[in-house]
Amino acid sequence: MTTLEKIVQKLPFNKIVGQTLMGYAEDVKSFEELKKIVLENALGGLIIGRSVLSSLKPSRGDLKELADSYKKAFGFSPILAAEHEGGRLEGLPPPATELPSLMGVGATGDTKSAYIVGYITALELRTLNINTNLAPVANLYPYGCEPGSEENSFGEDPDEVSDYVLSYIRGLRNGGVLSFVKYFPRRFYRQRDEALESLSKLYKKEFKPFQMAFKSGVEGIVIGHAPLPAVDTVNTPSSFSPKVVEKIVKREMGFKNILLTAHSDDKEILDKFDPEELY
C-alpha cells in the first residue's frame, strides 16, 4: 500500500482536503496556536509570514516541535515555508544576514553570487527548522505592480535570468532547503499585457527561466493570478485555470512536482470571484 493510500484510509475527508492546502500564518500570537491550526486541519504545510517571524522570533525548537507532532500524527513531515527573498522582502528578522535583493544579485554580473545568497538563505532557514523557501522570483524585469516589487527580479534577459535562477536554486538545495520558483506567468490579476498573448514569444522569453528551473528538478512552483490570454480568457486567473496548469505547466513544460497558487485571499480575487466556484 502506498503512502497516499494509507493517508486516505487513515484521515477523514475534511483532513484529506487539508492535505491539498498550505496555510499562511500572518496574524497569530503563539506557536502553540500555529501548531493547533496545522494539526487540526491536517494542512499539507504552512507558510510562515514575515510578520510572524518578526513578532514571535521563533527558535529551532518551536518549529521542530510542530514538525515532530505532525509527523507523529500523519506519518510524514510537513512543508514549513518562508518567503525569504532578500532586499526589502527579507523573511527573517535580525540577527539573520541582510541579503541583497534579486536585482542587487543580478547587478553583480556573477551567477555565483546567486548561489551564495541561496546557500546562506538555506542555512539560516534550517536553523529554524524551515525546510522550504518560496523563492526565487523567475519573472523578467519589470514584473511587479506593487511599489518596490520590481527589485525582486534578476533582470530582463531571459538567458541571464535563467542562469541566476538555477544558481540560486542550487544554493538552496545544497543548503538543505526546497525551492518554489515563482510567479507563473505573473503574480497579480490586474497584470494584463500583450506579452501574455503570444505563446511562441512567451516560450522564448517569459517562460524560459521557468522551463530551465523545471529541467533542473525544482521542487515547486507558485502559480500567480495574472490571466494568460494566449491560453485562456482574460477573465480567468491562471491560478484557477486548468488550461494553464494542466496544459501548459504540466503537459507542455513537463513540470511534475508541487504546484502552489498565490494567496487565494488576494483582495482583487475575492472582489471579483467566489472562491468556492473557482475551486
Order of alpha helices (4+ residues) and beta strands (2+ residues): alpha-alpha-beta-alpha-beta-alpha-alpha-beta-alpha-alpha-beta-alpha-beta-alpha-alpha-beta-beta-alpha-alpha
